[in-house]
Amino acid sequence: KAGKWRQTMMKTKPGLISVIIPARNEADSLERLIPMTQESLSSYPYEIIVINDGPTDGTRG
């Protein structure tokens, strides 16, 4: 069954990949994570959504 699934997925055109990053007080981590994610997904249509809740370190969402 796994082989059949792989064949089907390879024939299907990829859709938009959504990367959702929860980030409260993660400004330093995001400076590294977002460029790495962009590079990894550069061959695909993607969006990066950063969600934060009341940061105190300047993290922007």
Biopython code that builds the backbone (N, CA, C, O; Angstrom):
import numpy as np
from Bio.PDB.StructureBuilder import StructureBuilder

atoms = [
    (1, "LYS", "N", (0.820, -1.197, 0.000)),
    (1, "LYS", "CA", (0.000, 0.000, 0.000)),
    (1, "LYS", "C", (0.863, 1.260, 0.000)),
    (1, "LYS", "O", (0.501, 2.262, -0.618)),
    (2, "ALA", "N", (1.979, 1.213, 0.677)),
    (2, "ALA", "CA", (2.830, 2.404, 0.741)),
    (2, "ALA", "C", (3.325, 2.799, -0.643)),
    (2, "ALA", "O", (3.403, 3.987, -0.955)),
    (3, "GLY", "N", (3.662, 1.814, -1.480)),
    (3, "GLY", "CA", (4.127, 2.114, -2.828)),
    (3, "GLY", "C", (3.069, 2.812, -3.658)),
    (3, "GLY", "O", (3.372, 3.748, -4.398)),
    (4, "LYS", "N", (1.842, 2.368, -3.541)),
    (4, "LYS", "CA", (0.742, 2.996, -4.276)),
    (4, "LYS", "C", (0.551, 4.437, -3.809)),
    (4, "LYS", "O", (0.327, 5.325, -4.632)),
    (5, "TRP", "N", (0.634, 4.680, -2.518)),
    (5, "TRP", "CA", (0.487, 6.033, -1.973)),
    (5, "TRP", "C", (1.573, 6.939, -2.535)),
    (5, "TRP", "O", (1.288, 8.069, -2.930)),
    (6, "ARG", "N", (2.814, 6.462, -2.576)),
    (6, "ARG", "CA", (3.918, 7.270, -3.098)),
    (6, "ARG", "C", (3.689, 7.638, -4.555)),
    (6, "ARG", "O", (3.925, 8.778, -4.955)),
    (7, "GLN", "N", (3.231, 6.683, -5.345)),
    (7, "GLN", "CA", (2.975, 6.969, -6.753)),
    (7, "GLN", "C", (1.905, 8.038, -6.897)),
    (7, "GLN", "O", (2.047, 8.954, -7.708)),
    (8, "THR", "N", (0.857, 7.932, -6.134)),
    (8, "THR", "CA", (-0.226, 8.909, -6.200)),
    (8, "THR", "C", (0.280, 10.287, -5.798)),
    (8, "THR", "O", (-0.029, 11.275, -6.464)),
    (9, "MET", "N", (1.047, 10.367, -4.730)),
    (9, "MET", "CA", (1.545, 11.656, -4.260)),
    (9, "MET", "C", (2.514, 12.271, -5.264)),
    (9, "MET", "O", (2.523, 13.491, -5.428)),
    (10, "MET", "N", (3.315, 11.475, -5.929)),
    (10, "MET", "CA", (4.279, 12.013, -6.879)),
    (10, "MET", "C", (3.591, 12.569, -8.120)),
    (10, "MET", "O", (4.118, 13.482, -8.756)),
    (11, "LYS", "N", (2.443, 12.042, -8.470)),
    (11, "LYS", "CA", (1.713, 12.512, -9.638)),
    (11, "LYS", "C", (0.870, 13.739, -9.329)),
    (11, "LYS", "O", (0.464, 14.463, -10.238)),
    (12, "THR", "N", (0.610, 13.972, -8.070)),
    (12, "THR", "CA", (-0.237, 15.082, -7.661)),
    (12, "THR", "C", (0.597, 16.355, -7.564)),
    (12, "THR", "O", (1.684, 16.340, -6.986)),
    (13, "LYS", "N", (0.110, 17.436, -8.113)),
    (13, "LYS", "CA", (0.797, 18.721, -8.039)),
    (13, "LYS", "C", (0.694, 19.245, -6.604)),
    (13, "LYS", "O", (-0.393, 19.240, -6.026)),
    (14, "PRO", "N", (1.816, 19.700, -6.021)),
    (14, "PRO", "CA", (1.760, 20.158, -4.631)),
    (14, "PRO", "C", (0.946, 21.442, -4.488)),
    (14, "PRO", "O", (0.975, 22.310, -5.361)),
    (15, "GLY", "N", (0.231, 21.548, -3.393)),
    (15, "GLY", "CA", (-0.523, 22.749, -3.089)),
    (15, "GLY", "C", (0.297, 23.652, -2.185)),
    (15, "GLY", "O", (1.502, 23.459, -2.029)),
    (16, "LEU", "N", (-0.343, 24.613, -1.607)),
    (16, "LEU", "CA", (0.319, 25.551, -0.703)),
    (16, "LEU", "C", (0.661, 24.849, 0.608)),
    (16, "LEU", "O", (-0.187, 24.189, 1.208)),
    (17, "ILE", "N", (1.890, 24.996, 1.039)),
    (17, "ILE", "CA", (2.330, 24.453, 2.324)),
    (17, "ILE", "C", (2.246, 25.577, 3.340)),
    (17, "ILE", "O", (2.814, 26.649, 3.132)),
    (18, "SER", "N", (1.547, 25.339, 4.431)),
    (18, "SER", "CA", (1.441, 26.320, 5.512)),
    (18, "SER", "C", (2.297, 25.856, 6.677)),
    (18, "SER", "O", (2.125, 24.749, 7.185)),
    (19, "VAL", "N", (3.219, 26.709, 7.095)),
    (19, "VAL", "CA", (4.053, 26.433, 8.258)),
    (19, "VAL", "C", (3.577, 27.374, 9.351)),
    (19, "VAL", "O", (3.637, 28.593, 9.195)),
    (20, "ILE", "N", (3.108, 26.815, 10.452)),
    (20, "ILE", "CA", (2.589, 27.620, 11.555)),
    (20, "ILE", "C", (3.571, 27.497, 12.710)),
    (20, "ILE", "O", (3.859, 26.399, 13.187)),
    (21, "ILE", "N", (4.083, 28.650, 13.154)),
    (21, "ILE", "CA", (5.102, 28.666, 14.198)),
    (21, "ILE", "C", (4.558, 29.397, 15.418)),
    (21, "ILE", "O", (4.353, 30.609, 15.361)),
    (22, "PRO", "N", (4.316, 28.685, 16.531)),
    (22, "PRO", "CA", (3.968, 29.369, 17.769)),
    (22, "PRO", "C", (5.250, 29.982, 18.338)),
    (22, "PRO", "O", (6.261, 29.291, 18.468)),
    (23, "ALA", "N", (5.215, 31.263, 18.675)),
    (23, "ALA", "CA", (6.465, 31.926, 19.066)),
    (23, "ALA", "C", (6.219, 33.006, 20.108)),
    (23, "ALA", "O", (5.952, 34.156, 19.761)),
    (24, "ARG", "N", (6.306, 32.653, 21.350)),
    (24, "ARG", "CA", (6.228, 33.656, 22.414)),
    (24, "ARG", "C", (7.640, 33.825, 22.978)),
    (24, "ARG", "O", (8.239, 32.876, 23.485)),
    (25, "ASN", "N", (8.151, 35.036, 22.882)),
    (25, "ASN", "CA", (9.514, 35.352, 23.320)),
    (25, "ASN", "C", (10.551, 34.493, 22.586)),
    (25, "ASN", "O", (11.442, 33.911, 23.205)),
    (26, "GLU", "N", (10.421, 34.427, 21.284)),
    (26, "GLU", "CA", (11.327, 33.629, 20.450)),
    (26, "GLU", "C", (12.003, 34.471, 19.367)),
    (26, "GLU", "O", (12.334, 33.946, 18.304)),
    (27, "ALA", "N", (12.211, 35.746, 19.612)),
    (27, "ALA", "CA", (12.794, 36.626, 18.592)),
    (27, "ALA", "C", (14.121, 36.081, 18.061)),
    (27, "ALA", "O", (14.337, 36.061, 16.850)),
    (28, "ASP", "N", (15.005, 35.644, 18.945)),
    (28, "ASP", "CA", (16.308, 35.124, 18.509)),
    (28, "ASP", "C", (16.160, 33.849, 17.687)),
    (28, "ASP", "O", (16.851, 33.672, 16.684)),
    (29, "SER", "N", (15.270, 32.969, 18.106)),
    (29, "SER", "CA", (15.065, 31.709, 17.378)),
    (29, "SER", "C", (14.480, 31.958, 15.997)),
    (29, "SER", "O", (14.865, 31.300, 15.030)),
    (30, "LEU", "N", (13.555, 32.901, 15.898)),
    (30, "LEU", "CA", (12.900, 33.171, 14.618)),
    (30, "LEU", "C", (13.870, 33.735, 13.589)),
    (30, "LEU", "O", (13.713, 33.492, 12.393)),
    (31, "GLU", "N", (14.865, 34.480, 14.039)),
    (31, "GLU", "CA", (15.862, 35.035, 13.115)),
    (31, "GLU", "C", (16.602, 33.930, 12.372)),
    (31, "GLU", "O", (17.034, 34.130, 11.237)),
    (32, "ARG", "N", (16.750, 32.778, 12.993)),
    (32, "ARG", "CA", (17.408, 31.633, 12.344)),
    (32, "ARG", "C", (16.392, 30.714, 11.671)),
    (32, "ARG", "O", (16.634, 30.214, 10.573)),
    (33, "LEU", "N", (15.259, 30.494, 12.327)),
    (33, "LEU", "CA", (14.286, 29.515, 11.853)),
    (33, "LEU", "C", (13.620, 29.919, 10.541)),
    (33, "LEU", "O", (13.471, 29.089, 9.644)),
    (34, "ILE", "N", (13.224, 31.172, 10.419)),
    (34, "ILE", "CA", (12.488, 31.590, 9.218)),
    (34, "ILE", "C", (13.346, 31.482, 7.956)),
    (34, "ILE", "O", (12.872, 30.918, 6.970)),
    (35, "PRO", "N", (14.580, 31.988, 7.931)),
    (35, "PRO", "CA", (15.395, 31.804, 6.716)),
    (35, "PRO", "C", (15.661, 30.329, 6.388)),
    (35, "PRO", "O", (15.685, 29.955, 5.215)),
    (36, "MET", "N", (15.859, 29.492, 7.407)),
    (36, "MET", "CA", (16.079, 28.063, 7.158)),
    (36, "MET", "C", (14.832, 27.427, 6.554)),
    (36, "MET", "O", (14.929, 26.592, 5.655)),
    (37, "THR", "N", (13.669, 27.820, 7.045)),
    (37, "THR", "CA", (12.410, 27.290, 6.528)),
    (37, "THR", "C", (12.203, 27.746, 5.089)),
    (37, "THR", "O", (11.805, 26.952, 4.236)),
    (38, "GLN", "N", (12.469, 29.020, 4.816)),
    (38, "GLN", "CA", (12.328, 29.541, 3.457)),
    (38, "GLN", "C", (13.240, 28.796, 2.487)),
    (38, "GLN", "O", (12.826, 28.459, 1.377)),
    (39, "GLU", "N", (14.455, 28.543, 2.893)),
    (39, "GLU", "CA", (15.395, 27.825, 2.027)),
    (39, "GLU", "C", (14.923, 26.392, 1.777)),
    (39, "GLU", "O", (15.006, 25.895, 0.654)),
    (40, "SER", "N", (14.433, 25.740, 2.812)),
    (40, "SER", "CA", (13.971, 24.353, 2.678)),
    (40, "SER", "C", (12.765, 24.229, 1.760)),
    (40, "SER", "O", (12.602, 23.218, 1.078)),
    (41, "LEU", "N", (11.926, 25.248, 1.742)),
    (41, "LEU", "CA", (10.684, 25.187, 0.971)),
    (41, "LEU", "C", (10.744, 25.983, -0.333)),
    (41, "LEU", "O", (9.711, 26.190, -0.970)),
    (42, "SER", "N", (11.916, 26.426, -0.735)),
    (42, "SER", "CA", (12.025, 27.332, -1.885)),
    (42, "SER", "C", (11.473, 26.751, -3.188)),
    (42, "SER", "O", (11.143, 27.510, -4.099)),
    (43, "SER", "N", (11.368, 25.450, -3.296)),
    (43, "SER", "CA", (10.850, 24.823, -4.521)),
    (43, "SER", "C", (9.337, 24.650, -4.506)),
    (43, "SER", "O", (8.761, 24.158, -5.477)),
    (44, "TYR", "N", (8.693, 25.046, -3.425)),
    (44, "TYR", "CA", (7.256, 24.824, -3.258)),
    (44, "TYR", "C", (6.548, 26.135, -2.938)),
    (44, "TYR", "O", (7.162, 27.061, -2.407)),
    (45, "PRO", "N", (5.262, 26.215, -3.258)),
    (45, "PRO", "CA", (4.492, 27.374, -2.798)),
    (45, "PRO", "C", (4.247, 27.222, -1.294)),
    (45, "PRO", "O", (3.790, 26.171, -0.843)),
    (46, "TYR", "N", (4.547, 28.257, -0.525)),
    (46, "TYR", "CA", (4.406, 28.143, 0.928)),
    (46, "TYR", "C", (4.036, 29.484, 1.543)),
    (46, "TYR", "O", (4.162, 30.544, 0.930)),
    (47, "GLU", "N", (3.577, 29.386, 2.778)),
    (47, "GLU", "CA", (3.362, 30.564, 3.610)),
    (47, "GLU", "C", (3.873, 30.222, 4.998)),
    (47, "GLU", "O", (3.801, 29.073, 5.434)),
    (48, "ILE", "N", (4.386, 31.227, 5.683)),
    (48, "ILE", "CA", (4.838, 31.046, 7.058)),
    (48, "ILE", "C", (3.974, 31.950, 7.928)),
    (48, "ILE", "O", (3.895, 33.159, 7.709)),
    (49, "ILE", "N", (3.335, 31.348, 8.908)),
    (49, "ILE", "CA", (2.466, 32.089, 9.820)),
    (49, "ILE", "C", (3.091, 32.003, 11.206)),
    (49, "ILE", "O", (3.267, 30.912, 11.748)),
    (50, "VAL", "N", (3.425, 33.160, 11.776)),
    (50, "VAL", "CA", (3.989, 33.204, 13.124)),
    (50, "VAL", "C", (2.896, 33.695, 14.060)),
    (50, "VAL", "O", (2.311, 34.756, 13.843)),
    (51, "ILE", "N", (2.628, 32.920, 15.096)),
    (51, "ILE", "CA", (1.599, 33.268, 16.078)),
    (51, "ILE", "C", (2.315, 33.577, 17.388)),
    (51, "ILE", "O", (3.092, 32.760, 17.883)),
    (52, "ASN", "N", (2.057, 34.734, 17.937)),
    (52, "ASN", "CA", (2.627, 35.001, 19.257)),
    (52, "ASN", "C", (1.552, 35.570, 20.171)),
    (52, "ASN", "O", (0.521, 36.061, 19.712)),
    (53, "ASP", "N", (1.808, 35.495, 21.461)),
    (53, "ASP", "CA", (0.816, 35.901, 22.448)),
    (53, "ASP", "C", (1.510, 36.644, 23.583)),
    (53, "ASP", "O", (2.029, 36.024, 24.512)),
    (54, "GLY", "N", (1.517, 37.947, 23.508)),
    (54, "GLY", "CA", (2.060, 38.758, 24.593)),
    (54, "GLY", "C", (3.555, 38.653, 24.791)),
    (54, "GLY", "O", (4.005, 38.445, 25.918)),
    (55, "PRO", "N", (4.358, 38.793, 23.715)),
    (55, "PRO", "CA", (5.803, 38.686, 23.891)),
    (55, "PRO", "C", (6.355, 39.875, 24.675)),
    (55, "PRO", "O", (5.804, 40.975, 24.645)),
    (56, "THR", "N", (7.444, 39.624, 25.366)),
    (56, "THR", "CA", (8.116, 40.703, 26.097)),
    (56, "THR", "C", (9.525, 40.949, 25.552)),
    (56, "THR", "O", (10.269, 41.768, 26.092)),
    (57, "ASP", "N", (9.889, 40.233, 24.478)),
    (57, "ASP", "CA", (11.238, 40.370, 23.931)),
    (57, "ASP", "C", (11.271, 40.998, 22.543)),
    (57, "ASP", "O", (12.313, 40.983, 21.888)),
    (58, "GLY", "N", (10.155, 41.548, 22.086)),
    (58, "GLY", "CA", (10.117, 42.169, 20.769)),
    (58, "GLY", "C", (9.765, 41.216, 19.646)),
    (58, "GLY", "O", (9.842, 41.593, 18.477)),
    (59, "THR", "N", (9.379, 39.987, 19.970)),
    (59, "THR", "CA", (8.958, 39.037, 18.937)),
    (59, "THR", "C", (7.772, 39.618, 18.200)),
    (59, "THR", "O", (6.803, 40.071, 18.810)),
    (60, "ARG", "N", (7.859, 39.599, 16.857)),
    (60, "ARG", "CA", (6.736, 40.073, 16.041)),
    (60, "ARG", "C", (6.086, 38.886, 15.379)),
    (60, "ARG", "O", (6.763, 37.930, 15.000)),
    (61, "GLY", "N", (4.770, 38.938, 15.235)),
    (61, "GLY", "CA", (4.058, 37.842, 14.584)),
    (61, "GLY", "C", (3.583, 38.260, 13.227)),
    (61, "GLY", "O", (2.959, 37.469, 12.520)),
]
sb = StructureBuilder()
sb.init_structure("model")
sb.init_model(0)
sb.init_chain("A")
sb.init_seg("    ")
for serial, (resi, resn, name, xyz) in enumerate(atoms, 1):
    if name == "N":
        sb.init_residue(resn, " ", resi, " ")
    sb.init_atom(name, np.array(xyz, "f"), 0.0, 1.0, " ", f" {name:<3s}", serial, name[0])
structure = sb.get_structure()
